[in-house]
């Protein structure tokens, strides 16, 4: 990986070049033909139209099977290491769209084991508790309870372990080192872990006794795990999982990825209106040093975190977004106005989300694999 940026399942740093990443990971760009094809099944999602979901593996193959009457299931997840933030929600929002359009069952894996293995500051009790909170945020987005299954790795390991064993037998330590950069300092649990994350790719096939295609909407930083899963799938007699990748959700400081390690530049789903206003008020913008200078010379929306938030999640109307760009560049609008508008939009979203999050507590036990009692 270039010294300018780093992308792994556990770390994203530097200014990510997403075109370079496609080449290095060996994925395929989503072109206009694929966007149009996906839009033919239902309304085109803003995240797809704006190229936030921009890369894939085997989407055309998956849709070919679907057109022939072969349904697929969805699989995504979360490594529970803290509170849920807006960046975590983004691929889940798109997964909800896919469930609605294709009527697919979704498996949501909470990898409490992974975070315990890779984070020296967390105990299993911590990651388990965080998993519950993260699951509430997932369900609050409105997934169909009849077609949603939540997996907690340490609780549902009896479902995962036979599949993980099959995967692990076909993955050499040499491969794990090449893909993940492991060395002699890594604990042996972390080396085995990718087999656990691969297991849900094949869980529906195993349960139903026939090959069922799997589609994984996820951040492109998670692709290495599924490259391993795809390599071993044919050997095990399963379909290779298809993937559709999103770019990282930006942080308020102007970086490429919102990070829980910088809480003042991160919007959490549990934030109060006061906290949202404070954080957005400190956001990095493309504005000038003074209002007078901005009126005269205009701002730069391309580098502005406030604009990026609207582009990704908080302004679905393309015409309004284009108007905002024009007004910013002409100096017709100041950063304070944009910040106030974004704060209001986020607060409205979180108010409704928090209400639905509370409702999810009543039925979370009904959607966990094996009826797990949280």
C-alpha positions in Angstrom: 0.0 0.0 0.0 1.3 3.5 -0.9 2.7 5.5 2.0 0.2 8.2 1.3 -2.7 6.2 2.6 -3.5 2.9 4.3 -6.6 0.8 4.1 -7.1 -2.4 6.0 -10.1 -3.9 7.8 -8.7 -2.3 11.0 -7.2 0.9 9.9 -7.9 3.6 7.4 -5.4 6.5 7.3 -4.2 9.2 4.9 -6.0 10.6 1.9 -7.6 7.6 0.2 -7.3 7.4 -3.6 -10.4 5.3 -4.3 -9.4 4.8 -8.0 -6.0 3.4 -6.9 -7.7 1.2 -4.3 -9.8 -0.4 -7.0 -6.7 -1.3 -8.9 -4.8 -2.6 -5.8 -7.7 -4.7 -4.5 -8.6 -5.9 -8.0 -12.3 -4.9 -7.8 -14.5 -3.5 -10.5 -15.8 0.0 -10.8 -19.6 0.4 -10.9 -20.2 1.8 -14.4 -23.3 3.5 -15.8 -24.6 0.3 -17.3 -24.6 -1.4 -13.9 -26.2 1.6 -12.2 -28.9 1.6 -14.8 -29.5 -2.1 -14.4 -29.8 -1.8 -10.6 -32.1 1.1 -11.0 -34.4 -1.0 -13.1 -35.4 -3.1 -10.1 -36.5 -0.1 -8.0 -35.8 3.6 -7.4 -32.1 4.4 -7.7 -30.6 5.0 -4.4 -28.8 8.4 -3.8 -25.7 6.6 -2.6 -25.4 4.7 -5.8 -26.3 7.6 -8.1 -23.6 9.8 -6.4 -20.9 7.1 -6.7 -20.6 6.6 -3.0 -21.1 2.9 -3.7 -18.6 2.7 -6.5 -17.0 -0.7 -6.6 -18.2 -4.3 -6.8 -17.4 -7.9 -7.3 -19.7 -10.1 -9.4 -22.8 -7.9 -9.2 -23.8 -8.7 -12.8 -23.4 -12.4 -12.2 -25.7 -12.0 -9.1 -28.3 -10.1 -11.0 -28.2 -12.6 -13.8 -29.1 -15.4 -11.4 -31.8 -13.2 -9.8 -33.3 -12.6 -13.2 -33.5 -16.4 -13.7 -35.5 -16.7 -10.4 -32.6 -17.4 -8.0 -33.0 -15.2 -4.9 -29.9 -14.0 -3.0 -29.4 -13.1 0.7 -27.6 -10.1 2.1 -24.8 -10.1 4.7 -23.3 -7.1 6.5 -22.1 -6.4 10.0 -20.3 -4.4 12.6 -17.3 -4.8 14.8 -18.6 -3.6 18.2 -15.9 -1.4 19.7 -18.0 1.6 20.7 -21.1 3.6 20.0 -22.6 3.7 16.5 -21.8 6.7 14.4 -23.2 8.0 11.0 -20.4 6.3 9.1 -21.5 2.9 10.4 -25.1 3.6 9.4 -24.3 4.4 5.7 -23.8 0.8 4.4 -26.7 -0.4 6.5 -29.0 2.3 5.0 -28.1 1.0 1.5 -28.5 -2.6 2.7 -32.0 -1.7 3.9 -32.7 -0.3 0.4 -31.5 -3.6 -1.1 -33.7 -5.6 1.2 -36.7 -3.6 0.2 -36.0 -3.8 -3.5 -35.1 -7.5 -3.7 -37.1 -8.9 -0.8 -33.9 -10.4 0.6 -33.2 -11.9 4.0 -30.3 -10.1 5.7 -27.7 -11.5 8.2 -26.1 -8.9 10.4 -22.9 -10.2 12.1 -21.7 -8.6 15.3 -18.1 -9.6 15.6 -17.6 -9.2 19.4 -14.8 -11.8 19.1 -12.9 -9.8 16.5 -12.8 -6.6 18.6 -11.7 -8.6 21.7 -8.8 -10.1 19.7 -7.7 -6.9 18.0 -8.2 -4.4 20.8 -6.1 -4.8 23.9 -8.2 -2.3 25.8 -11.5 -4.3 25.4 -12.8 -7.3 27.3 -15.5 -9.7 26.0 -18.0 -8.2 28.3 -17.3 -4.8 26.7 -17.7 -6.0 23.1 -20.8 -8.0 24.0 -22.5 -5.0 25.6 -21.5 -2.7 22.7 -22.9 -5.3 20.3 -26.4 -4.9 21.8 -26.3 -1.2 21.4 -25.1 -1.4 17.8 -27.8 -4.0 17.0 -30.4 -1.5 18.2 -29.1 1.1 15.7 -29.2 -1.4 12.9 -32.8 -2.4 13.6 -33.8 1.3 14.0 -33.3 1.7 10.3 -36.5 -0.3 9.6 -35.3 -3.7 8.4 -38.1 -6.2 8.0 -38.1 -8.3 11.2 -39.3 -11.4 9.3 -36.3 -11.2 7.0 -33.6 -10.1 9.4 -31.2 -12.3 11.4 -28.7 -11.0 13.9 -25.6 -13.0 14.6 -23.5 -12.5 17.7 -20.3 -14.4 17.1 -19.7 -15.7 20.7 -23.3 -16.6 21.3 -24.0 -18.2 17.9 -20.6 -19.8 17.4 -22.2 -23.3 17.0 -23.7 -22.0 13.7 -20.5 -20.4 12.5 -17.8 -22.8 13.7 -18.3 -25.7 11.3 -18.3 -23.3 8.4 -15.3 -21.4 9.8 -13.4 -24.7 10.1 -14.0 -25.5 6.5 -12.7 -22.1 5.5 -9.7 -22.2 7.8 -8.5 -25.6 6.5 -8.1 -24.0 3.0 -6.4 -20.8 4.1 -2.6 -21.0 4.7 -0.7 -18.8 7.1 1.2 -17.5 4.1 -2.1 -16.2 2.6 -3.1 -14.6 5.8 0.2 -12.8 6.1 0.0 -11.6 2.5 -3.6 -10.4 2.8 -3.6 -8.9 6.3 0.1 -8.2 7.0 0.3 -10.5 10.0 3.6 -11.3 11.7 4.9 -13.2 14.6 3.5 -10.7 17.1 -0.1 -11.3 16.2 -2.1 -13.6 18.5 -3.3 -16.8 17.0 -7.0 -15.8 17.5 -6.6 -12.9 15.1 -5.0 -15.1 12.5 -8.0 -17.5 12.6 -10.6 -14.7 12.7 -11.1 -14.1 9.0 -12.6 -17.7 8.9 -15.3 -16.5 11.3 -16.1 -13.5 9.1 -16.3 -15.7 6.0 -18.8 -18.1 7.6 -22.0 -16.1 7.1 -21.2 -15.9 3.4 -22.3 -19.6 3.2 -24.7 -19.8 6.2 -27.9 -19.7 4.1 -26.6 -22.3 1.7 -25.8 -24.6 4.6 -29.1 -24.1 6.3 -31.2 -24.7 3.2 -29.0 -27.5 1.7 -28.6 -25.7 -1.6 -26.4 -23.0 -3.0 -27.8 -19.5 -2.3 -26.0 -16.5 -3.6 -24.8 -13.9 -1.1 -24.4 -10.1 -1.6 -22.3 -8.1 0.9 -22.7 -4.3 1.0 -19.7 -3.0 3.0 -17.0 -0.4 3.2 -14.2 -1.2 0.8 -11.8 -1.6 3.8 -13.5 -4.9 4.6 -12.9 -6.4 1.1 -9.7 -8.3 2.2 -11.7 -10.6 4.4 -14.0 -11.5 1.5 -11.2 -12.0 -1.0 -10.2 -14.9 1.2 -13.8 -16.2 1.4 -14.1 -15.9 -2.4 -10.9 -17.8 -2.9 -12.0 -20.8 -0.9 -15.7 -20.8 -1.9 -15.4 -23.0 -5.1 -13.2 -25.5 -3.2 -16.0 -25.8 -0.6 -18.7 -26.1 -3.2 -20.3 -22.7 -2.5 -20.9 -19.7 -4.7 -18.4 -16.9 -4.3 -20.0 -14.0 -2.4 -20.7 -10.9 -4.4 -19.8 -7.5 -3.0 -20.7 -3.9 -3.4 -18.4 -1.4 -1.8 -18.9 2.1 -0.4 -16.4 4.9 0.1 -15.7 6.0 3.7 -18.0 8.5 5.4 -16.0 11.7 6.1 -15.2 13.1 9.5 -16.0 16.6 10.5 -12.3 17.5 10.6 -12.2 17.1 6.8 -10.6 13.6 6.7 -11.8 10.7 4.6 -13.2 8.6 7.4 -15.3 9.4 10.4 -13.5 7.8 13.4 -14.6 6.9 16.9 -11.1 7.8 18.1 -12.0 11.4 17.5 -15.3 11.9 19.3 -15.5 15.6 18.7 -15.4 15.2 15.0 -17.8 12.2 15.0 -21.6 12.2 15.1 -23.0 9.3 17.2 -26.6 8.0 16.9 -27.0 8.8 20.6 -25.8 12.5 20.4 -28.1 15.2 21.7 -29.1 18.2 19.7 -26.7 20.3 21.7 -23.8 17.9 20.9 -24.7 17.9 17.2 -24.7 21.7 17.1 -21.4 21.9 18.9 -19.6 19.4 16.7 -21.0 20.7 13.4 -20.1 24.2 14.5 -16.4 23.2 14.7 -16.5 21.4 11.4 -13.8 22.0 8.7 -15.1 24.0 5.8 -14.0 25.4 2.5 -14.7 28.9 3.6 -12.5 31.9 3.7 -10.9 33.5 6.7 -13.6 36.2 6.9 -17.2 36.8 5.8 -16.1 39.7 3.6 -13.5 37.6 1.8 -16.0 34.8 1.3 -18.6 37.2 -0.1 -16.0 38.4 -2.6 -14.1 35.2 -3.5 -16.5 32.4 -2.6 -15.8 29.1 -0.9 -14.7 25.7 -1.9 -17.3 23.0 -1.4 -15.1 20.2 -2.6 -13.0 20.2 0.6 -15.9 21.2 3.0 -17.0 18.6 5.5 -20.4 20.2 5.8 -21.0 19.9 2.1 -19.7 16.2 2.1 -22.3 15.4 4.8 -25.1 16.7 2.6 -23.7 14.9 -0.4 -23.5 11.6 1.4 -26.6 11.5 3.5 -28.4 14.7 4.2 -29.6 16.2 0.9 -31.3 13.8 -1.6 -32.4 16.5 -4.0 -29.6 16.9 -6.7 -31.0 20.3 -7.7 -30.7 21.7 -4.2 -27.2 20.3 -3.9 -26.1 21.9 -7.2 -27.7 25.2 -6.0 -25.7 25.0 -2.8 -22.4 24.5 -4.8 -23.2 27.5 -6.9 -24.1 29.7 -4.0 -21.0 28.6 -2.1 -18.6 29.3 -5.0 -20.2 32.7 -5.7 -20.1 33.8 -2.0 -23.8 34.0 -1.7 -23.9 31.8 1.3 -21.6 31.7 4.4 -20.4 28.7 6.3 -22.4 29.5 9.4 -25.6 29.2 7.3 -24.6 25.8 6.0 -23.6 24.6 9.4 -27.0 25.6 10.9 -28.9 23.9 8.1 -26.8 20.7 8.4 -27.2 20.6 12.2 -31.0 20.9 11.8 -31.1 18.0 9.3 -28.9 15.8 11.5 -31.0 16.6 14.6 -34.2 15.7 12.7 -32.7 12.4 11.6 -31.4 11.5 15.0 -34.6 12.4 16.8 -36.5 9.9 14.7 -33.7 7.3 14.8 -33.5 7.5 18.6 -37.3 7.0 18.8 -37.1 3.9 16.6 -34.0 2.7 18.5 -36.1 2.6 21.6 -38.8 0.6 19.9 -36.3 -2.0 18.7 -35.6 -3.0 22.3 -39.0 -4.8 22.3 -38.3 -7.1 19.4 -34.5 -7.5 19.2 -34.7 -11.0 20.7 -37.0 -12.1 17.9 -34.5 -11.5 15.2 -31.4 -12.9 16.7 -30.1 -16.2 15.3 -31.6 -19.1 17.4 -33.8 -16.6 19.2 -30.8 -15.4 21.3 -32.0 -13.8 24.5 -30.0 -10.5 24.9 
